[in-house]
Amino acid sequence: MRDECRTDRLLQLLDHLPSYEFQKCVGRYRGDTHHRGFSCRDQYLAMAFAQLTYRESLRDIEACLGAMRGKLYHMGFRGRVTRSTLGDANEAHDWRIFADFALVLIAIARPLYVNDPLGVDLVQAMYALDSTLSIYACRSSRGPGSASTRAL
């Protein structure tokens, strides 16, 4: 029942995400070119689901999403979710797509909280991002410590 509730929350959250802006980010870096079967959107959905449901590995993500196979299409998935597909997507898709989309989301959220007190006086803006999703998003074939991995 808990995962059912989280799935509903994921759907509610995704309804508010600007799909057009995400597609612009994908197009900017030609993210879906030469990647058949598992799009950047599928990868983003899988990683967002993993983040919201506290999944810790590709095996865990695959098992949980596999248990809800009948709902995946309605959640927006178009590709088949397997460990190898997720791993290949994490290796192949450009991390800058997700970094640019994070900046879009920050730009949307920033005016919503401009008048909310933080409880701390700050001279400049402060952002707190959970790195779990970023770790998955910025994997590259060059391995940890490469320039593309350090950029986020």
WOMODA-V173400 format. One record per residue. N is the residue number from 0. RES is the residue in three letters. SS is DSSP state (alpha for helix, beta for strand, coil for the rest). PSI is psi in whole degrees, 0 to 359 (NA if undefined). D_LAST is the distance of its C-alpha to the last C-alpha in Angstrom with 1 decimal. Layout:
# WOMODA-V173400
N;RES;SS;PSI;D_LAST, N;RES;SS;PSI;D_LAST
This chain:
# WOMODA-V173400
0;MET;coil;324;34.7, 1;ARG;alpha;316;31.4, 2;ASP;alpha;327;29.3, 3;GLU;alpha;316;31.5, 4;CYS;alpha;319;30.6, 5;ARG;alpha;325;26.9, 6;THR;alpha;316;27.4, 7;ASP;alpha;320;29.2, 8;ARG;alpha;320;26.5, 9;LEU;alpha;315;23.9, 10;LEU;alpha;318;26.3, 11;GLN;alpha;319;26.8, 12;LEU;alpha;316;23.1, 13;LEU;alpha;333;22.7, 14;ASP;alpha;335;25.7, 15;HIS;coil;355;23.9, 16;LEU;coil;139;20.8, 17;PRO;coil;96;21.4, 18;SER;alpha;321;22.0, 19;TYR;alpha;317;22.7, 20;GLU;alpha;321;19.4, 21;PHE;alpha;317;17.6, 22;GLN;alpha;327;20.1, 23;LYS;alpha;319;19.5, 24;CYS;alpha;318;15.8, 25;VAL;alpha;315;17.1, 26;GLY;alpha;323;19.8, 27;ARG;alpha;323;17.8, 28;TYR;coil;14;16.2, 29;ARG;coil;49;19.4, 30;GLY;coil;327;17.7, 31;ASP;coil;7;21.0, 32;THR;coil;131;22.9, 33;HIS;coil;14;24.4, 34;HIS;coil;93;23.0, 35;ARG;coil;144;26.1, 36;GLY;coil;320;26.5, 37;PHE;coil;101;23.0, 38;SER;coil;171;21.2, 39;CYS;alpha;324;17.7, 40;ARG;alpha;317;19.3, 41;ASP;alpha;318;20.8, 42;GLN;alpha;316;17.5, 43;TYR;alpha;316;16.0, 44;LEU;alpha;316;19.3, 45;ALA;alpha;317;19.4, 46;MET;alpha;324;16.0, 47;ALA;alpha;317;16.9, 48;PHE;alpha;315;20.3, 49;ALA;alpha;319;19.0, 50;GLN;alpha;313;17.0, 51;LEU;alpha;339;20.2, 52;THR;coil;12;22.6, 53;TYR;coil;42;21.0, 54;ARG;coil;145;21.0, 55;GLU;coil;353;19.9, 56;SER;coil;166;20.3, 57;LEU;alpha;323;20.9, 58;ARG;alpha;317;24.6, 59;ASP;alpha;317;24.4, 60;ILE;alpha;313;22.7, 61;GLU;alpha;316;25.3, 62;ALA;alpha;316;28.2, 63;CYS;alpha;313;27.4, 64;LEU;alpha;327;26.9, 65;GLY;alpha;328;29.9, 66;ALA;alpha;342;32.1, 67;MET;coil;32;31.5, 68;ARG;alpha;322;32.0, 69;GLY;alpha;340;34.4, 70;LYS;alpha;350;31.9, 71;LEU;alpha;320;29.0, 72;TYR;alpha;318;30.4, 73;HIS;alpha;338;30.8, 74;MET;alpha;347;27.3, 75;GLY;coil;356;26.2, 76;PHE;coil;136;25.7, 77;ARG;coil;338;27.4, 78;GLY;coil;165;26.5, 79;ARG;coil;131;27.7, 80;VAL;coil;109;25.4, 81;THR;coil;165;25.8, 82;ARG;alpha;315;23.8, 83;SER;alpha;321;24.1, 84;THR;alpha;316;23.0, 85;LEU;alpha;316;19.9, 86;GLY;alpha;316;19.1, 87;ASP;alpha;319;19.9, 88;ALA;alpha;319;17.8, 89;ASN;alpha;328;14.7, 90;GLU;alpha;321;15.5, 91;ALA;alpha;322;16.7, 92;HIS;coil;138;14.8, 93;ASP;coil;126;12.2, 94;TRP;alpha;336;8.6, 95;ARG;alpha;336;8.7, 96;ILE;alpha;311;11.5, 97;PHE;alpha;327;9.8, 98;ALA;alpha;315;7.1, 99;ASP;alpha;320;10.4, 100;PHE;alpha;325;12.3, 101;ALA;alpha;321;10.4, 102;LEU;alpha;323;11.3, 103;VAL;alpha;315;14.8, 104;LEU;alpha;322;15.2, 105;ILE;alpha;318;14.4, 106;ALA;alpha;328;16.9, 107;ILE;alpha;317;19.4, 108;ALA;alpha;328;19.1, 109;ARG;alpha;310;19.3, 110;PRO;alpha;338;22.9, 111;LEU;alpha;333;24.0, 112;TYR;coil;16;23.4, 113;VAL;coil;328;24.3, 114;ASN;coil;0;27.6, 115;ASP;coil;129;26.7, 116;PRO;coil;142;27.0, 117;LEU;coil;341;24.3, 118;GLY;coil;0;27.0, 119;VAL;coil;136;25.3, 120;ASP;coil;119;25.9, 121;LEU;coil;145;22.8, 122;VAL;coil;323;23.0, 123;GLN;coil;169;19.6, 124;ALA;coil;150;17.5, 125;MET;coil;136;15.5, 126;TYR;coil;136;12.9, 127;ALA;coil;116;12.6, 128;LEU;coil;137;10.3, 129;ASP;coil;125;11.3, 130;SER;alpha;351;8.8, 131;THR;alpha;311;11.5, 132;LEU;alpha;322;10.9, 133;SER;alpha;325;7.2, 134;ILE;alpha;315;8.6, 135;TYR;alpha;321;11.2, 136;ALA;alpha;333;9.5, 137;CYS;coil;22;7.5, 138;ARG;coil;142;10.6, 139;SER;coil;163;12.3, 140;SER;coil;347;15.9, 141;ARG;coil;350;15.1, 142;GLY;coil;175;14.2, 143;PRO;coil;145;12.2, 144;GLY;coil;356;11.3, 145;SER;coil;166;11.3, 146;ALA;alpha;321;9.7, 147;SER;alpha;329;7.9, 148;THR;alpha;323;6.6, 149;ARG;alpha;342;5.6, 150;ALA;coil;330;3.8, 151;LEU;coil;NA;0.0
